[in-house]
């Protein structure tokens, strides 16, 4: 199994920035990609971004495209999500996920391999 630990959430003012981290451990040899989701109160979970472990392919949802950047450190088995120009509507619990297939991050019905516990991001106006 893969274990994921997120960090970096917190309270930030609108227009500010945050960098979330997700460290993977355990049986990570089967992981082909990692990504970030979020779930705001009363809303469904939505994918934000994904990145392949091998190569440089990335995916961004429209809601964060141009404001966020996903990156990785293969040696540390860690994925990052840099978020800029944060808005109050970005307030949510942010989750990291690991999956064998990169394409599954764009498949809403896919059951991904592993999830982190989530980290809360609160953006004040």
PEWOSUL-V406390 format. One record per backbone hydrogen bond with DSSP energy under -1.0 kcal/mol. NH is the residue of the N-H (numbers start at 1). CO is the residue of the C=O. If there is no record, write none. Layout:
nh=NH co=CO
nh=NH co=CO
//
This chain:
nh=3 co=25
nh=5 co=23
nh=7 co=21
nh=12 co=122
nh=14 co=124
nh=15 co=86
nh=16 co=13
nh=18 co=83
nh=20 co=81
nh=21 co=7
nh=22 co=79
nh=23 co=5
nh=24 co=77
nh=25 co=3
nh=27 co=1
nh=28 co=26
nh=31 co=28
nh=32 co=99
nh=33 co=99
nh=34 co=51
nh=35 co=97
nh=36 co=49
nh=37 co=95
nh=38 co=46
nh=39 co=93
nh=43 co=40
nh=46 co=38
nh=48 co=36
nh=49 co=36
nh=50 co=59
nh=51 co=34
nh=52 co=57
nh=53 co=32
nh=59 co=50
nh=61 co=48
nh=64 co=61
nh=65 co=61
nh=67 co=64
nh=68 co=64
nh=69 co=82
nh=71 co=80
nh=73 co=78
nh=78 co=73
nh=79 co=22
nh=80 co=71
nh=81 co=20
nh=82 co=69
nh=83 co=18
nh=84 co=67
nh=86 co=16
nh=90 co=87
nh=91 co=88
nh=92 co=121
nh=93 co=39
nh=94 co=119
nh=95 co=37
nh=97 co=35
nh=98 co=114
nh=99 co=33
nh=104 co=101
nh=105 co=102
nh=106 co=103
nh=107 co=104
nh=110 co=107
nh=114 co=98
nh=116 co=96
nh=119 co=94
nh=121 co=92
nh=122 co=10
nh=124 co=12
//
